[in-house]
Amino acid sequence: TVHIRDRAEAYHKEHGAGRVLCEAIGRAHNYFPRSSPSRKVRFLRRVSGRALERSKNYYWCYKNFIAQIVREHDIELIHCFSSMPDSLAAATVAHKAKIPLVLRMGGWFWYQKYHNTKDPLKRAAYLSKMNYVYTVSSCLAYNSSALRDRTWEMFDELDIDGPDHQPIVDIGISLPEDCSNVSDPLEGHNINGHSVVSCIAKFKKQQKRQDILVEAAKMLKGKADIKFVFAGSGPREEEIRRMAVDLGVEDNVIFLGAISHDRIAKLIERSDVVVLPTEYEGTSRAIGEAMTYGRAVLASNIPANSEHIRDWDTGVLAQNDPQDFADKVLSLVNDTERRSQIAENAKEYAREVFDPRHNVIKYEKLFGHLVENYRR
């Protein structure tokens, strides 16, 4: 975001166009004058989250706020994540203002929600909204070819017409270069003499598979001095904590809960191996961050992961099976030389693929192309 903002501001100074919005949250009190200062940001966060789906009033407040910003700042393009209802509000404004809308495609929560909605009428209404959003959009920007291929299959299934322009453009990974002044998230935990295997992911149902790692910890107990560290929170966290106790590995695992971005960077720096067992992904931020820091990554062998991980070269792939994860964790922990080579290869790959300074140029060209086409 910082790189995009800085380049956009420089572009605006040079060309006097392409106004960039940097102060929307700070200006919230102009639109919601009755909100107290301590509640403004909380209200905006709530408005931009799932609560909008439960209230038409929130949706229209959000839409009207975006419309006001577009008018006041002569915004020429809107970039928005594809999740509802954010995308619906952005699509409504973009359509009326006759400016291009770029949707960031980072997953398929929308597809899951459609299938999890039991009421036929609500399901049909939700599909109608999504169809409108994707039809109005000028561009769908994916973070991996695997996600794009899967999304196209979903579109075919649901008879959704997306825009012609659907490129693959990653946002990039931006992490602190120096973590020396960041508090150690492992401080107070007994990790002396242990290898650190960390999993940085939300505890999401039907997607993340921290349970595989807990079972792997049980298989490796007594075979190696390993601490499995979980950073993140979510619906399954308590279930996984209880599972660790039931399997007798509570001393072999550490649950940090949700931690700040800079402490995530510190955790990656302290880790020997970063693992990610998952059923599906777009492009995993955790994998990109670990590779950027030069750490060996072990991840589920799914299309989105194998797009970036060449097995035993830029990382290691495993089946979603506790024994396979256990065997490969043990191999990486014991073979320091091979692990170091994988980590070095991963870091080199990350420089080429995940550097935001490169990716922002791709976005700048994409945005410029779309705006120019709309001006014609």
N, C-alpha and C positions, 0 to 999 in steps of 0.2 A: 504494500500500500504506500509506503514512504517513497519508494522509487517511482511508482506511477504518479503520485502527487507532485513530486519534485519536477518530473519531466513535463507534466501537464502545466504546471505553473510557468516553467521556462518557455513552453510552447505558447502559452497565452501572452506572456510579455513580448515575445517576438512577433507573433502574428495577430494579436488582439482578438483572438477567437478561441473557441474550445474552452469556454469557462469551466473551471473545475470547482466542485463543491467540497470544501474542507471543513466547514463550520456548522453543518446541519444540526448536530446534537447540541452544540453550544448555543444555537439560535432557537432552540425549542421553545424557550419562554415567550418568544414573539408570537408563536402560534398557539401556545397553551398558557396564556397569561395567568390563569388561576392556579397553576401548579406551583407548589412551593419549591424553592431552589433545591432542596434535598430530594425532591421527588421527580424532577424533570427527566433526568437520565433514566431512572427506573421506569418511568412511564414510556419513554421511547423504546427501551428494551422490550417492555411488555408488548407494546404496539407492533414491534417488528417480529414478534415470536408467534407461537402457536395460538396464543390467546385470540389473535385476529380471526381465526377460523371459528371461534365460538361466539363472535359478536359482530354483527353488521356495522355497528357504530364504530368499532375499532378499525374495521376495514376502510370505511369511508373517511375517517379521520386521517388514516395513513395515506390513502389515495390523494386526499385534498392537500395534505402537507407536501407530498411529492410534487403535485401539480403547482403549488405555490413556489417551491424551490426552482422548478423548471422555468417558470415565467420570470422570476426575479433575476435569475442568473443566466438567462438565455442558454440553458443547457441544450446541447445538440445531440446527445446520445445518452441512453440509460444502460448501465451494466448492472445486472441483478442476478443473484443466485436463483435457481429454478424452483426452490421450495415454495409451497403455498403457505400463506396467502401473499407473501412478498411479491412473487412474480405476477400475480393477478393484478395487484395495485399498480405495479410498474407497467404492465401491458396496457391497462386501461388508460393511463396517462400518456404513454408513448403513442398509442393509437390516435388519441384525440389531438395530441400536439404535433402529430406527423413527424416524429423523429424515430430513428432506429433504436431497437431494443436488442441488447445482447444478453442472452441467458447463459449463466455459468452452470454447466452440467457436471455435477460432482458425485452423483449417486442416483439411486432410483427409489427414494422414499415415497415419491408420488405414486409409483406403481404399486408398492406394497400397501399404501393407504387405500388405493382404489380396490384392491382385492380383499382388504380387511374390513371394508365397509359393507355391512350385511344388508342394510336397508336398500332395496332396489332403487327407490326414488333418490335417496341421498347419493347413491353410487353413480346414478346417471347424471345428477347435477354436478358432481365432482368431476366426472369425465368431461362434461360439457365445458367446464371452466378451464381444465387443462388443455383441451383442444383449442379453445380460444387463445390461451396464452401462447401455445406453440405456433399457432397459425399467424398471430400478430407479430411474433418475434422475427427480427431480421436475420438473426444468427444464433445458433446454438454452439457454444464453445466448450468442448469436452477436454477433460484432463488425461484421457487415455483412449487409444483406439479400441481397447476391449470394452470400455464403457459405451463408446459410440455404437459398436456392433450390437451389443446387447440392447441398447435403447432403440435401435432401428427394429429389432425383433419385436419389442414391446409396441412400437408404433404400428407395425404391421398387424399385430394381434388386435389392437384396439382401434384400428382404422383412423389413426391420427396423421395429419399432414403437417410435417415440419417444414421449416424454411429450406431453401436450396443451399444456403451457406452454413455448413456444419464442420468447421475445422477442429483440429486438436491443438490447443494452446494451453500449456500449463501455467499456473500462476507463478510457480517458483517457490523456493524455500528461503526464508530469511530468519537466521538465528544469530544470537549474540556471538561475536567473534572471541570475546574474552569473558570467561565465567569465573575469574579468580575472586571477584567480589560478591558472587552469588552464594547465598546460604546453601549448604549441602543438604539435599533432601534425605540423605541416608545417615545424617548425623544422629547419634543416639541409638542406631540399630547395630547389632553385633555382626559386622560383615568382615572383620579381620580374618584374613586367610581364606576367604571365600571368593569364588568367581561370581560376578554379578550378571544375571540374565534378566533384562528388564522388558516389560510389556507396557507400552504406552498406548492406551486405547480406552474408550468408553465401554462400560459394561452393557452393551446393547443386546437385547434379545434377538435371536434369529440371525445375528450377524457375527459378532465377536465371539471367540471361543476360548476364553480364559480357562474354562473347565479342562481343556486339553492340557494346559500347562500345569494345573494342579495335579492331575493324574500323572503327568510326566515327572513332577517333583517326587511323587511317591515311588515311582519306578527307579529314580536316581538316588533315593535316600540310602546313605551308606556306601554308595559307589563313588561319589565325588562331593567336595565341599562347595555347594552351589546355593546361592540365595536367589530365588525368583522374586522380582520386584514388580508390583502392579501399580501403575500410575493412571488414575482416571476414576470416574464415578459413573453411576447409571443404574438402571432397574435391576440388573443381575448381581450387583456388588455384594449384597448381603448373602445371597445364595452361594456365591463363590467363596465367601469367607467361611460360611458354615461347612461347605464341602472340604475346605482345607483342614478344618478341625476334625471332621468325620474321618478323613483319611489319615489323620495323624501327622500332617506335615506343616502344622501352624508355625513351627520353629524354622521351617525352610522357606517360608514365603513372607513377604512384607507388603502390606497394603498402604499406599501413601494417600489414597483418595485423589481428588482433583488438585493439581498443583499449577503454579503460574508458568508462563511460557519460558521465562529465564531459568526456572528450576528444572523444567523438562530438559533444557539444554545441558544443565549441570548433571542431571541424571544420565543422559546419553554419554556425556564425557566420562562418567564414572563406570559405565557399563563395559563388560567384555563382549557381550552379545545382546542384540536387540531382537526380540521375537514378536511375531504378529500372526497368531492363528485366527483365521477369519473365513467366513463362508463366501463373502463377496466384497468387493471394493470398487471405488473409482480409481483414483490414485491415492495411495495411503500417504498422509502427511508424515506419519511416524517413520515409514520406510525412507522417505526422502530426507527427513531430518537426520536419521541415523547415518545414511550414506554421506550426507554433506559433512558430518563430523568425522567421517572415516571410521565407522564401526561396522563390524560384521553383522549382517542381517539374516535371520532365519524366518521365513514366512510361508504361509500356506500356498500350495501350488495351484493357484487360480489364474485365469488369463490376465487380470489387471496387474498382479504381482510379477508374473513371468515376463511381462512386457519390459520391466526394468531389471529384473534379477536373472542373470545368466547363471544357471546352477553351478555352484562351486567356483564361480568366477567373480561376479559382482555381488554375490550373496548365495544363500542356500535355500532351496525349496523343499517343502515337506508335505506329505499327505496329511489331511486332518485326522490324524490318528495319534494318540498319546505315545505309543511305542516309537513311531517314526520321529516325532519331535524329541523324545528322550534320547534316542540314539544319536541324532544330529547335534543336539545341544552338547552331549558328552564329547562327541568328536571335535567340535569347535573349541570347547573349553580345554581339552587335552592337547590339541595340536596348535600350539601358539604360533608357529611359523606360518602354517597354512591360514590361520585366522587373520594374521597380520596382512598377508598378501591379498586376501579377499577384501579386507577393510580398505587397503590402498587402492585396489581396483574400483571399489564402490565410490570412494572419494573422487577419483578421476572422472568416473561416469557422472556423478552429481554435478561436477563443475560444468559439464557440457549440457546437461538436461534441466537441472533444477535452479540454475543461477537466475535470480529475478532480474538482474541487469540485462541479461539476454532476452528473457521472456517478455519484459516490458516493451522492448522494441517491437516484438511480434504483435503485442496488443495495440501499440501505437499505430502500426501499419493497418491492422484490422479496423480499428476505430476510424482512422482517416479515410479508408476505402469506403466504409459504410456511410459516413457523413457526406462524403463527396457524391456518392450515388443518390442520396436523398436530395441534395441541392439541385441536381439536374432536372 
